[in-house]
Amino acid sequence: MMITARSVLFACALFLFATGCNESESDSTGQAATYRVDTVLTGLEHPWGMVFLPGANPLALVTERPGRLNLVDITRGSRTQVTGLPQIAAAGQGGLLDVALHPDFEENRLVYLSYAAAGESRGQFATHVCRGRLDAGEAALSDVEVILVAEPFVGTEAHFGSRLVFDSQKRLYVTAGDRRNRHSAQDLTSLHGKTLRIHDDGSIPADNPFIDAKDVHPAIYSYGHRNSQGMARHPETGEIWQCEHGEFGGDEINILVKGGNFGWPIATYAREYISRRTIGALPPERDDTIAPIYYWEADAFPPSGMAFYKGDAFKNWRGNLFVGGLKERCLARFEINGRRVVKAECLLEDRGWRIRDVKVNPDDGFLYVLVDAENAPLVKIMPAKGD
């Protein structure tokens, strides 16, 4: 049975009625998993992505959409702006977006960034991916090179994607939005509305699904996506999970399939914003598309940033999936059984925060959350005192 946003809100309502507090969650074992929220730092301007650096020093990289990359000391709550970034276009929903580390970062110090940048024609933009070498002591990037441009360049300033995830074979997955041209998601000559897969240097893997197809860009791994702003690798199966925005309703969680068509806009639970009319067929009605494993049928969640929990701080949350909610202003927690969502609950509802990203710090096992606002905090979710 498909679990939707209605069941999320129902579970939250039952929970709040029983406890009167939004900072104590009950898990499937019936044991309380209590937590508290601490502020790491404030004053971020529309932060978008983060990643933790390995090593003894508790450092993280945090992006801000206007075009700043911050080296954050999460113990002191201080930050230093990293220099050496490429030219970034902070236009509309575009700007500096996600950040990821090379799987061999401790040896090569390579950092990957996704961002919007302008083309040769004035007022046209595309999602870019670059890599550069980080000197944490100097807070500087060097040897910066662009390794992917999600062409074509267009004049709209929306739906850039964009998340970055490496798989176990060090291949990089990149989400690119449909740039508000919904039909581009089904156009295999365009990189809009796609998940792209490249090697760590930008070259194309030989086993990409369309490598030998005529008039299809070889970087395409999956298509039929509207605007995917969350992506994470399952810690046990290695599968790439992804969440994306619908229109009026129809926000989705998907598990990527090589060469798969995820439906937008020909198969979707979403409806038109104004008329509320259906946009395409319902996903189960199209056997040539892949239905989501979970969808929101309310007007909009929409999801941004996702992470699987693996750590020791919250043992009862191991294997849970966390997804940030923008319009619903909560952090959704999903209990997973194989490839199915079996329970969903909301955290942080009383804060009124648009949740842009969530990550688990492998060193302390705490959840770190980026809030999307002009003057935003980075916060951490940790066990309640005394637990």
KEROLO-880888 format. One record per residue: x, y, z of N, C-alpha, C in turn. Coordinates in steps of 0.02 Angstrom, whole numbers, padded with zeros to 5 digits, always signed. Example, Ala and Ser with C-alpha at 12.3 -4.5 7.8 and 13.67 -1.06 7.14 Angstrom:
# residues 2
+00660-00284+00390+00615-00225+00390+00660-00165+00390/+00642-00112+00354+00684-00053+00357+00645+00002+00394/
END
This chain:
# residues 387
+00043-00060+00000+00000+00000+00000+00044+00062+00000/+00029+00111-00043+00067+00172-00047+00053+00216+00013/+00106+00238+00048+00099+00284+00104+00112+00354+00078/+00068+00401+00092+00074+00469+00065+00082+00519+00121/+00084+00583+00101+00093+00636+00150+00036+00638+00201/-00023+00615+00181-00078+00615+00229-00062+00571+00289/-00030+00514+00275-00012+00470+00330+00044+00499+00372/+00089+00538+00340+00141+00573+00378+00109+00621+00428/+00063+00662+00402+00033+00713+00445-00010+00680+00499/-00044+00625+00482-00085+00590+00531-00042+00562+00587/+00016+00532+00569+00061+00505+00620+00087+00561+00664/+00104+00618+00634+00128+00674+00674+00074+00699+00722/+00012+00703+00696-00042+00728+00739-00053+00682+00798/-00053+00616+00787-00062+00569+00842-00006+00576+00893/+00054+00585+00867+00112+00590+00911+00109+00652+00954/+00093+00709+00923+00091+00771+00960+00034+00770+01012/-00022+00738+00994-00077+00733+01042-00055+00694+01104/-00015+00641+01093+00005+00597+01148+00058+00629+01192/+00103+00668+01164+00160+00692+01202+00158+00767+01217/+00125+00805+01174+00124+00877+01183+00192+00909+01171/+00237+00873+01139+00305+00899+01128+00330+00873+01061/+00364+00916+01023+00389+00896+00957+00461+00873+00959/+00489+00864+01017+00559+00845+01021+00568+00778+01055/+00520+00734+01048+00526+00666+01072+00490+00621+01024/+00527+00580+00989+00498+00536+00939+00493+00465+00965/+00440+00429+00947+00436+00358+00963+00451+00318+00902/+00489+00264+00909+00508+00224+00851+00468+00160+00850/+00485+00117+00800+00445+00057+00789+00452+00007+00846/+00502+00014+00889+00510-00032+00945+00467-00012+01004/+00438+00048+01000+00397+00073+01055+00438+00109+01108/+00504+00110+01099+00547+00144+01147+00556+00216+01126/+00560+00261+01173+00568+00332+01157+00638+00346+01131/+00642+00383+01077+00706+00407+01052+00705+00483+01059/+00728+00508+01115+00723+00579+01129+00784+00615+01103/+00774+00677+01085+00829+00716+01056+00821+00789+01075/+00875+00826+01065+00872+00898+01073+00906+00930+01013/+00893+00992+01003+00918+01029+00946+00964+01085+00970/+01026+01084+00947+01075+01135+00965+01095+01173+00902/+01108+01237+00909+01130+01278+00853+01206+01276+00847/+01230+01260+00788+01302+01258+00775+01327+01329+00758/+01292+01362+00711+01308+01431+00695+01247+01462+00662/+01247+01528+00656+01192+01564+00625+01221+01612+00572/+01176+01647+00538+01198+01698+00491+01213+01673+00421/+01193+01611+00405+01202+01586+00337+01148+01614+00291/+01166+01628+00229+01118+01656+00180+01099+01601+00130/+01039+01576+00138+01013+01522+00095+01065+01467+00085/+01086+01434+00139+01132+01378+00132+01099+01321+00093/+01140+01281+00058+01111+01232+00012+01137+01161+00023/+01201+01153+00033+01229+01086+00040+01286+01085+00090/+01302+01026+00115+01357+01019+00163+01387+00949+00160/+01449+00945+00182+01483+00881+00185+01536+00886+00240/+01548+00831+00276+01596+00830+00331+01664+00807+00306/+01717+00840+00329+01785+00821+00310+01810+00768+00358/+01843+00716+00331+01872+00666+00375+01933+00694+00411/+01950+00663+00468+02008+00685+00506+01990+00703+00577/+02041+00721+00615+02031+00735+00686+01994+00801+00698/+02003+00850+00653+01970+00914+00662+01898+00911+00640/+01851+00935+00682+01780+00932+00664+01761+00987+00615/+01774+00975+00550+01763+01025+00499+01710+01001+00449/+01673+01049+00421+01625+01035+00368+01629+01090+00316/+01611+01073+00255+01602+01122+00202+01528+01136+00194/+01508+01200+00193+01438+01219+00186+01433+01271+00131/+01388+01259+00083+01378+01307+00028+01322+01356+00046/+01328+01417+00019+01275+01466+00020+01257+01484-00052/+01193+01485-00066+01171+01494-00135+01198+01558-00169/+01207+01614-00134+01235+01673-00167+01306+01664-00195/+01339+01608-00176+01405+01595-00207+01462+01589-00158/+01448+01571-00095+01501+01564-00045+01507+01492-00023/+01569+01470-00016+01585+01405+00013+01620+01416+00079/+01593+01387+00132+01619+01399+00199+01652+01337+00228/+01709+01347+00259+01741+01295+00299+01719+01307+00371/+01679+01260+00398+01647+01270+00463+01679+01225+00515/+01699+01256+00571+01720+01218+00629+01658+01205+00670/+01633+01143+00670+01568+01130+00700+01572+01128+00777/+01631+01125+00805+01638+01128+00878+01636+01200+00902/+01674+01243+00869+01677+01314+00889+01619+01354+00861/+01586+01330+00809+01533+01368+00777+01560+01427+00739/+01619+01419+00709+01649+01473+00670+01655+01451+00597/+01665+01498+00553+01671+01481+00481+01721+01528+00447/+01753+01501+00395+01799+01538+00354+01778+01529+00282/+01776+01584+00244+01755+01579+00174+01812+01551+00132/+01797+01501+00091+01846+01470+00048+01854+01511-00016/+01916+01522-00037+01930+01559-00098+01942+01511-00156/+01944+01540-00217+01961+01501-00276+01902+01471-00312/+01840+01492-00297+01782+01464-00330+01776+01489-00402/+01740+01451-00444+01728+01474-00513+01677+01530-00514/+01664+01557-00574+01612+01608-00582+01543+01575-00573/+01504+01602-00526+01439+01574-00509+01385+01626-00521/+01329+01605-00550+01273+01650-00564+01220+01639-00511/+01213+01686-00464+01161+01683-00413+01098+01714-00443/+01063+01674-00484+01005+01698-00521+00944+01656-00503/+00893+01687-00475+00833+01651-00457+00848+01595-00408/+00829+01533-00428+00844+01475-00386+00915+01450-00395/+00952+01481-00440+01021+01459-00453+01071+01493-00409/+01131+01467-00410+01187+01492-00370+01232+01434-00354/+01268+01439-00298+01309+01383-00275+01263+01333-00241/+01265+01271-00262+01217+01221-00239+01250+01168-00197/+01264+01110-00224+01287+01055-00182+01363+01050-00179/+01386+01010-00131+01458+00998-00121+01467+00924-00102/+01519+00893-00129+01535+00823-00113+01610+00815-00113/+01632+00764-00077+01703+00747-00075+01716+00686-00118/+01774+00685-00150+01795+00624-00186+01802+00568-00135/+01784+00506-00154+01791+00450-00107+01862+00442-00080/+01913+00465-00118+01982+00462-00095+02006+00531-00073/+01962+00569-00042+01978+00638-00024+02040+00643+00020/+02050+00596+00066+02107+00601+00111+02173+00597+00073/+02172+00567+00014+02233+00563-00027+02237+00620-00078/+02180+00636-00111+02185+00684-00167+02155+00753-00151/+02119+00760-00096+02090+00824-00073+02041+00855-00123/+02009+00814-00165+01964+00840-00217+01894+00852-00190/+01869+00913-00204+01802+00934-00185+01763+00948-00249/+01699+00927-00250+01656+00936-00308+01599+00984-00290/+01584+01030-00335+01532+01080-00324+01484+01079-00384/+01419+01086-00370+01371+01100-00423+01345+01171-00414/+01332+01204-00470+01314+01275-00467+01285+01297-00534/+01251+01354-00532+01226+01385-00593+01278+01434-00619/+01287+01434-00684+01334+01481-00715+01306+01504-00781/+01326+01564-00802+01301+01594-00864+01339+01568-00924/+01305+01569-00981+01337+01551-01044+01362+01613-01081/+01379+01604-01143+01404+01660-01183+01348+01710-01198/+01286+01686-01204+01230+01731-01217+01206+01760-01150/+01193+01824-01149+01173+01859-01088+01106+01830-01062/+01104+01817-00997+01043+01796-00966+01025+01723-00977/+01072+01682-00997+01059+01610-01005+01105+01571-00959/+01078+01518-00928+01113+01483-00875+01107+01408-00883/+01153+01372-00850+01152+01299-00848+01183+01276-00783/+01162+01216-00761+01194+01185-00703+01263+01160-00723/+01313+01176-00683+01382+01155-00694+01406+01112-00636/+01457+01072-00649+01492+01035-00597+01567+01047-00607/+01601+01065-00554+01674+01074-00557+01706+01034-00500/+01771+01026-00506+01809+00997-00451+01872+01039-00440/+01895+01040-00378+01955+01076-00361+01987+01044-00300/+02049+01063-00288+02087+01034-00233+02085+01081-00173/+02064+01054-00115+02055+01095-00056+02117+01096-00012/+02140+01156+00005+02190+01166+00057+02152+01194+00117/+02136+01150+00165+02095+01171+00222+02131+01222+00265/+02197+01217+00270+02235+01264+00310+02231+01335+00282/+02230+01340+00216+02226+01405+00183+02154+01423+00164/+02108+01377+00174+02038+01386+00154+02034+01408+00081/+02065+01368+00038+02069+01387-00033+02062+01325-00077/+02031+01336-00135+02028+01286-00188+02078+01303-00242/+02110+01252-00270+02156+01263-00326+02142+01210-00379/+02171+01220-00437+02163+01173-00493+02090+01161-00509/+02050+01213-00507+01978+01206-00518+01964+01196-00593/+01925+01144-00609+01908+01130-00679+01834+01110-00683/+01801+01134-00735+01731+01115-00748+01732+01047-00782/+01693+00999-00755+01692+00932-00783+01624+00913-00813/+01573+00955-00803+01508+00940-00832+01467+01004-00837/+01432+01013-00893+01384+01068-00902+01319+01036-00927/+01265+01047-00889+01200+01017-00907+01166+01062-00958/+01187+01056-01020+01160+01097-01074+01092+01071-01096/+01053+01113-01130+01071+01178-01157+01064+01234-01105/+01098+01291-01120+01088+01352-01081+01019+01381-01099/+00981+01401-01048+00916+01431-01060+00907+01491-01014/+00857+01532-01028+00848+01594-00992+00810+01589-00927/+00779+01532-00913+00743+01526-00850+00792+01521-00791/+00769+01543-00732+00811+01545-00673+00785+01498-00619/+00761+01439-00641+00731+01392-00594+00748+01320-00614/+00737+01275-00565+00743+01202-00576+00813+01183-00601/+00863+01203-00564+00932+01184-00580+00951+01115-00552/+00908+01083-00512+00928+01024-00473+00953+01051-00405/+01004+01028-00374+01055+00986-00401+01091+00954-00341/+01096+00887-00343+01134+00851-00291+01188+00809-00322/+01239+00794-00282+01297+00756-00303+01306+00696-00256/+01314+00636-00284+01326+00576-00244+01373+00530-00283/+01423+00503-00248+01468+00453-00276+01442+00384-00259/+01451+00336-00306+01435+00267-00290+01498+00230-00269/+01492+00165-00257+01548+00126-00231+01605+00119-00281/+01591+00132-00345+01643+00128-00397+01670+00197-00416/+01657+00246-00373+01683+00315-00380+01655+00351-00441/+01594+00330-00462+01560+00366-00515+01514+00418-00483/+01509+00476-00515+01473+00532-00486+01405+00539-00519/+01352+00540-00477+01284+00552-00501+01266+00625-00488/+01234+00656-00538+01217+00727-00536+01144+00735-00556/+01105+00772-00516+01036+00786-00536+01033+00854-00571/+00994+00856-00625+00983+00918-00662+00908+00926-00672/+00881+00984-00652+00809+00996-00658+00787+01010-00729/+00721+01013-00739+00694+01022-00806+00694+01094-00829/+00719+01140-00787+00724+01211-00802+00657+01242-00819/+00603+01213-00792+00534+01234-00802+00511+01226-00875/+00544+01182-00911+00519+01159-00976+00506+01085-00967/+00445+01068-00946+00431+01000-00924+00445+00948-00977/+00436+00965-01041+00445+00915-01094+00519+00898-01105/+00563+00941-01081+00635+00926-01088+00655+00864-01049/+00615+00846-00998+00632+00788-00957+00627+00723-00997/+00587+00724-01052+00580+00665-01095+00623+00670-01158/+00659+00726-01166+00700+00738-01225+00771+00713-01211/+00792+00660-01243+00857+00630-01228+00915+00665-01262/+00901+00718-01300+00956+00760-01326+00974+00815-01276/+00932+00824-01226+00942+00876-01175+00963+00844-01109/+01003+00880-01070+01022+00856-01004+00976+00881-00949/+00923+00916-00968+00875+00941-00918+00828+00885-00897/+00809+00886-00833+00762+00836-00808+00792+00766-00806/+00857+00762-00791+00892+00698-00794+00934+00687-00731/+00951+00623-00720+01007+00607-00676+01065+00588-00722/+01122+00619-00711+01181+00608-00752+01232+00568-00713/+01271+00528-00749+01324+00489-00716+01389+00496-00755/+01441+00516-00719+01506+00526-00749+01560+00496-00704/+01620+00487-00732+01677+00469-00691+01700+00531-00651/+01745+00520-00605+01767+00576-00562+01803+00631-00600/+01826+00618-00662+01858+00669-00702+01812+00698-00755/+01749+00678-00755+01701+00704-00804+01691+00660-00865/+01732+00609-00873+01724+00564-00930+01663+00520-00920/+01641+00487-00974+01579+00449-00972+01593+00375-00960/+01560+00345-00910+01569+00273-00898+01547+00232-00959/+01586+00181-00974+01572+00140-01034+01507+00102-01028/+01481+00091-00967+01419+00054-00959+01359+00099-00946/+01364+00164-00960+01306+00207-00956+01253+00181-01005/+01189+00189-00989+01136+00155-01028+01129+00178-01100/+01148+00241-01116+01138+00266-01183+01204+00280-01219/+01257+00246-01198+01324+00260-01223+01328+00253-01299/+01291+00205-01328+01295+00193-01400+01232+00215-01437/+01186+00249-01403+01124+00269-01435+01135+00332-01477/+01103+00334-01535+01109+00392-01579+01067+00450-01553/+01095+00509-01555+01060+00570-01536+01038+00570-01462/+01073+00533-01419+01060+00534-01347+01125+00552-01312/+01122+00598-01265+01183+00617-01229+01207+00559-01186/+01270+00538-01193+01293+00478-01157+01298+00486-01081/+01295+00547-01055+01299+00557-00982+01233+00539-00948/+01178+00532-00985+01113+00519-00954+01111+00450-00923/+01091+00447-00860+01081+00383-00825+01007+00367-00817/+00966+00417-00800+00894+00409-00796+00862+00475-00816/+00797+00472-00833+00764+00532-00858+00692+00534-00833/+00656+00587-00855+00587+00595-00831+00584+00623-00760/+00632+00665-00742+00633+00696-00675+00614+00770-00682/+00577+00796-00634+00558+00867-00636+00613+00911-00605/+00627+00900-00541+00678+00941-00508+00699+00904-00445/+00751+00864-00450+00774+00822-00395+00824+00860-00352/+00806+00871-00289+00849+00908-00243+00871+00866-00183/+00863+00801-00187+00888+00757-00135+00912+00692-00165/+00968+00667-00140+00995+00604-00166+01041+00575-00114/+01039+00508-00105+01081+00475-00056+01091+00402-00077/+01149+00375-00058+01163+00305-00073+01144+00263-00013/+01106+00209-00025+01085+00165+00029+01146+00131+00058/+01154+00133+00125+01217+00108+00155+01226+00033+00148/+01173-00005+00136+01180-00078+00131+01177-00102+00058/+01128-00079+00021+01119-00103-00048+01161-00066-00098/+01181-00005-00082+01218+00037-00129+01174+00070-00181/+01108+00058-00179+01063+00090-00226+01060+00165-00213/+01048+00202-00268+01042+00275-00263+00969+00292-00256/+00951+00323-00199+00884+00347-00187+00882+00422-00201/+00823+00445-00223+00818+00514-00245+00749+00540-00229/+00744+00604-00212+00678+00636-00203+00674+00696-00249/+00613+00708-00274+00604+00763-00322+00538+00797-00312/+00536+00859-00336+00477+00901-00331+00426+00882-00384/+00362+00878-00364+00308+00875-00412+00286+00946-00428/+00224+00954-00449+00197+01021-00458+00148+01033-00401/+00083+01031-00413+00036+01033-00357+00026+00962-00335/+00062+00941-00282+00065+00872-00261+00113+00833-00306/+00118+00768-00293+00159+00726-00335+00233+00730-00320/+00254+00758-00263+00324+00753-00243+00339+00679-00231/+00400+00657-00247+00415+00586-00250+00480+00567-00215/+00483+00503-00194+00545+00469-00179+00552+00412-00228/+00609+00408-00261+00623+00357-00311+00688+00320-00295/+00693+00259-00320+00757+00223-00320+00779+00218-00393/+00838+00244-00408+00860+00249-00477+00868+00181-00510/+00849+00178-00573+00858+00120-00615+00896+00141-00678/+00946+00105-00695+00988+00121-00753+00945+00126-00816/+00946+00185-00848+00907+00196-00909+00834+00206-00897/+00812+00212-00834+00741+00215-00818+00709+00282-00834/+00646+00279-00853+00605+00339-00865+00559+00347-00805/+00569+00400-00766+00531+00410-00704+00469+00453-00714/+00450+00464-00777+00382+00484-00792+00367+00556-00807/+00402+00603-00775+00382+00673-00784+00392+00694-00856/+00340+00727-00888+00274+00742-00862+00219+00695-00888/+00239+00638-00917+00189+00595-00948+00155+00548-00899/+00187+00537-00841+00158+00495-00788+00176+00525-00721/+00127+00552-00686+00141+00587-00624+00078+00593-00582/+00087+00595-00516+00031+00608-00471+00019+00684-00464/+00062+00725-00492+00055+00798-00486-00002+00823-00529/-00026+00883-00510-00078+00917-00548-00055+00988-00563/-00089+01021-00610-00073+01090-00628-00083+01136-00568/-00037+01184-00560-00042+01229-00503-00109+01267-00501/-00130+01295-00557-00188+01339-00558-00253+01300-00567/-00257+01261-00620-00320+01226-00636-00332+01164-00594/-00279+01136-00564-00281+01073-00527-00298+01013-00572/-00292+01022-00636-00303+00967-00682-00244+00919-00681/-00258+00856-00698-00203+00808-00703-00156+00827-00759/-00092+00810-00751-00042+00829-00800-00029+00772-00849/-00021+00712-00823-00011+00654-00865-00053+00596-00838/-00038+00536-00862-00070+00477-00833-00043+00466-00762/-00078+00428-00722-00050+00407-00658+00005+00356-00670/+00058+00357-00631+00115+00312-00644+00097+00239-00654/+00051+00210-00615+00036+00139-00627+00005+00125-00695/-00021+00177-00728-00054+00168-00793-00004+00165-00850/+00059+00180-00837+00110+00180-00890+00164+00129-00873/+00163+00072-00908+00213+00021-00892+00281+00037-00923/+00285+00092-00962+00349+00113-00989+00383+00164-00944/+00354+00179-00885+00385+00224-00837+00390+00188-00769/+00431+00217-00725+00443+00187-00659+00406+00228-00607/+00362+00196-00570+00323+00230-00519+00366+00243-00458/+00352+00298-00421+00389+00311-00359+00375+00259-00306/+00422+00249-00260+00408+00204-00204+00367+00240-00151/+00363+00306-00155+00327+00346-00106+00311+00412-00140/+00251+00439-00127+00236+00505-00154+00192+00543-00105/+00195+00609-00110+00153+00654-00070+00095+00676-00113/+00033+00666-00090-00024+00688-00129-00053+00754-00104/-00025+00781-00050-00046+00848-00027-00022+00899-00079/-00038+00964-00068-00022+01014-00120+00053+01018-00133/+00095+01012-00082+00167+01012-00093+00203+00996-00028/+00257+00957-00031+00299+00948+00028+00354+01001+00026/+00388+01018-00027+00421+00972-00073+00488+00953-00042/+00518+00898-00063+00578+00873-00028+00643+00903-00053/+00690+00912-00007+00756+00938-00025+00807+00913+00026/+00855+00875+00003+00906+00848+00047+00883+00784+00080/+00924+00732+00077+00905+00669+00108+00967+00632+00130/+00958+00591+00182+01014+00553+00210+00988+00492+00245/+01023+00436+00236+01009+00376+00275+01048+00381+00341/+01015+00360+00395+01049+00364+00459+01091+00301+00471/+01154+00311+00484+01198+00258+00508+01244+00290+00560/+01240+00266+00620+01278+00295+00674+01258+00262+00740/+01291+00283+00794+01279+00253+00859+01240+00299+00906/+01232+00362+00888+01198+00408+00933+01124+00391+00940/+01092+00370+00885+01022+00351+00886+01015+00280+00858/+01026+00231+00900+01026+00162+00877+00959+00141+00847/+00903+00168+00874+00838+00149+00849+00821+00181+00781/+00863+00227+00759+00852+00259+00694+00896+00229+00639/+00936+00180+00655+00980+00151+00604+00940+00126+00545/+00962+00145+00486+00927+00126+00425+00869+00170+00406/+00851+00218+00449+00797+00265+00432+00821+00314+00379/+00773+00339+00341+00787+00390+00290+00758+00456+00314/+00799+00509+00311+00778+00576+00330+00775+00620+00267/+00721+00658+00261+00710+00701+00203+00687+00769+00226/+00719+00822+00201+00700+00889+00219+00638+00912+00182/+00594+00948+00218+00533+00975+00188+00536+01050+00185/+00522+01078+00126+00525+01150+00117+00458+01183+00136/+00406+01171+00098+00342+01203+00113+00312+01176+00178/+00317+01111+00190+00289+01082+00251+00331+01099+00313/+00392+01124+00303+00434+01149+00357+00443+01098+00412/+00467+01039+00393+00482+00988+00441+00536+00942+00413/+00563+00900+00456+00610+00849+00436+00573+00782+00441/+00563+00750+00384+00526+00686+00383+00574+00629+00398/+00549+00583+00441+00587+00522+00457+00548+00462+00432/+00580+00421+00391+00548+00363+00361+00581+00299+00385/+00541+00253+00408+00566+00186+00423+00559+00145+00359/+00612+00110+00341+00617+00075+00277+00620+00000+00289/+00583-00038+00249+00588-00110+00248+00603-00130+00175/+00666-00146+00162+00686-00160+00093+00680-00098+00050/+00633-00100+00002+00623-00043-00043+00556-00009-00029/+00528-00021+00031+00463+00008+00048+00468+00053+00109/+00430+00106+00108+00420+00147+00168+00364+00116+00209/+00379+00101+00272+00328+00069+00315+00302+00116+00369/+00336+00171+00382+00313+00219+00431+00345+00286+00416/+00308+00340+00428+00333+00407+00416+00311+00454+00471/+00357+00494+00495+00342+00543+00547+00380+00607+00533/+00358+00662+00564+00390+00727+00555+00425+00749+00618/+00484+00777+00610+00521+00810+00663+00525+00884+00650/+00535+00923+00702+00549+00995+00697+00491+01036+00671/+00430+01009+00673+00373+01047+00646+00363+01113+00682/+00378+01116+00746+00363+01177+00784+00413+01232+00770/+00467+01217+00733+00519+01268+00720+00501+01315+00663/+00458+01293+00617+00441+01335+00560+00497+01342+00510/+00542+01294+00507+00601+01297+00463+00589+01263+00397/+00608+01296+00342+00616+01263+00278+00681+01223+00280/+00676+01158+00274+00736+01115+00280+00766+01103+00211/+00826+01129+00200+00859+01123+00135+00903+01061+00130/+00938+01043+00184+00981+00984+00179+00989+00952+00248/+01004+00888+00247+01016+00850+00308+01072+00801+00296/+01118+00796+00343+01174+00750+00338+01188+00719+00406/+01218+00659+00406+01240+00626+00467+01315+00634+00472/+01339+00660+00529+01411+00665+00541+01437+00596+00561/+01481+00566+00521+01505+00499+00539+01545+00496+00604/+01570+00553+00627+01611+00554+00688+01569+00551+00752/+01515+00591+00754+01475+00593+00816+01407+00560+00809/+01387+00543+00748+01322+00511+00737+01262+00557+00744/+01274+00623+00748+01219+00671+00753+01194+00689+00683/+01132+00710+00679+01103+00737+00617+01115+00812+00615/+01138+00836+00559+01149+00908+00549+01101+00933+00495/+01069+00989+00508+01015+01014+00466+01029+01085+00445/+01023+01098+00379+01029+01166+00352+00960+01194+00341/+00948+01254+00366+00885+01289+00359+00891+01338+00301/+00840+01342+00260+00840+01387+00202+00807+01453+00221/+00848+01505+00230+00823+01571+00248+00878+01621+00234/+00861+01686+00235+00911+01738+00224+00960+01742+00281/+00937+01727+00341+00980+01727+00400+00968+01660+00435/+01004+01609+00412+00986+01540+00430+01037+01508+00476/+01014+01461+00517+01060+01423+00559+01079+01356+00528/+01135+01330+00551+01152+01260+00545+01142+01230+00614/+01100+01179+00619+01084+01150+00684+01101+01076+00684/+01108+01048+00744+01119+00977+00750+01067+00946+00796/+01047+00885+00778+01000+00846+00818+01041+00793+00854/+01037+00794+00920+01078+00750+00961+01036+00719+01016/+01059+00665+01048+01019+00635+01101+01005+00684+01157/+00946+00678+01187+00930+00722+01243+00976+00708+01301/+00990+00758+01341+01033+00750+01399+01005+00696+01445/+01049+00653+01468+01028+00601+01513+01013+00535+01479/+01007+00536+01412+00993+00473+01376+01056+00430+01372/
END
